[in-house]
Amino acid sequence: SAVISQKPSRDICQRGTSLTIQCQVDSQVTMMFWYRQQPGQSLTLIATANQGSEATYESGFVIDKFPISRPNLTFSTLTVSNMSPEDSSIYLCSVGPYQGTEAFFGQGTRLTVV
Amino acid sequence: AQSVSQHNHHVILSEAASLELGCNYSYGGTVNLFWYVQYPGQHLQLLLKYFSGDPLVKGIKGFEAEFIKSKFSFNLRKPSVQWSDTAEYFCAVNFYNTDKLIFGTGTRLQVFP
């Protein structure tokens, strides 16, 4: 199993500003994933973050809006840039599934943009 | 494109009723399958998972799911629901040619006493 610490747990931000979310895993993992869960919606994959290379973004998500860093095998950050109220969501980082186990999720960051 | 669909968006049941939530995925290859639950205000929790072997999988809290490969389905069942089962249920699929998890749209279950 993997324990994932994510912070901040919640934040209220002004439109036009940026927020960086941190994700720390208690073991080394090759890939980390960032998801968005908009109010009342399912989880949508934003991007896959590999250590040592640029993140791979899903359709509808771009690096300028959601830059990701992956400086080592246990840590990643997601920045939500130039925020608007439409960015109000829960953002989650995840590892797995891998090695025959399920995916593990951080507790999420509840972002409200005002 | 790889996708996961959940047919029931909102299900309302009385306690002791039986539950079946549908999940289908679009892909003919090898998959790993999951059901997650999200109770109000809480984080995602794994209910059950299928990797291989017996296609009837038993999970926590009396839930089970059946993998039917020919139908690309992984439906979730519970013979008798409780008020405490009120939550959002997500089917998720890991397609073997990728490392990512694709989620269905979710089903909101409300159980009334």
Interface residues (C-beta under 8 A of the other chain):
Chain A: M31 F33 Y35 Q41 S42 L43 T44 L45 T48 L92 S94 G96 P97 Y98 G100 E102 A103 F105 Q107 G108
Chain B: N32 F34 H43 L44 L46 K49 F51 F90 A92 N94 D99 K100 L101 I102 F103 G104 T105 G106
